């Protein structure tokens, strides 16, 4: 079970811009991260305030929503919301 306060569910999303990281495709739009992963895993997300949250994601499509605008670091890559 996740300690994250953010909504996290399966999704259908056709994003224009995306980042590929270690068998994951991450797309952001309007305060939402869309993460498509080939495997179930736990990822680290560094929030703009410097806090790091470990987030479990499922194989397939996932959503993390209710995020503030800013620069996030996911698995060492910058993602801009």
Secondary structure in CASP SS format (residue, H / E / C, confidence):
PFRMAT SS
TARGET T0000
AUTHOR 0000-0000-0000
METHOD secondary structure of the structure
MODEL  1
X C 1.00
X C 1.00
X C 1.00
X C 1.00
X C 1.00
X C 1.00
X C 1.00
X E 1.00
X E 1.00
X C 1.00
X C 1.00
X C 1.00
X C 1.00
X C 1.00
X C 1.00
X C 1.00
X C 1.00
X C 1.00
X E 1.00
X E 1.00
X E 1.00
X C 1.00
X C 1.00
X E 1.00
X E 1.00
X E 1.00
X E 1.00
X E 1.00
X E 1.00
X C 1.00
X C 1.00
X E 1.00
X E 1.00
X E 1.00
X E 1.00
X E 1.00
X E 1.00
X C 1.00
X C 1.00
X C 1.00
X E 1.00
X E 1.00
X E 1.00
X E 1.00
X E 1.00
X E 1.00
X C 1.00
X C 1.00
X C 1.00
X C 1.00
X C 1.00
X E 1.00
X E 1.00
X E 1.00
X E 1.00
X E 1.00
X E 1.00
X C 1.00
X C 1.00
X E 1.00
X E 1.00
X E 1.00
X E 1.00
X E 1.00
X C 1.00
X C 1.00
X C 1.00
X C 1.00
X C 1.00
X C 1.00
X E 1.00
X E 1.00
X E 1.00
X E 1.00
X C 1.00
X C 1.00
X E 1.00
X E 1.00
X E 1.00
X E 1.00
X C 1.00
END
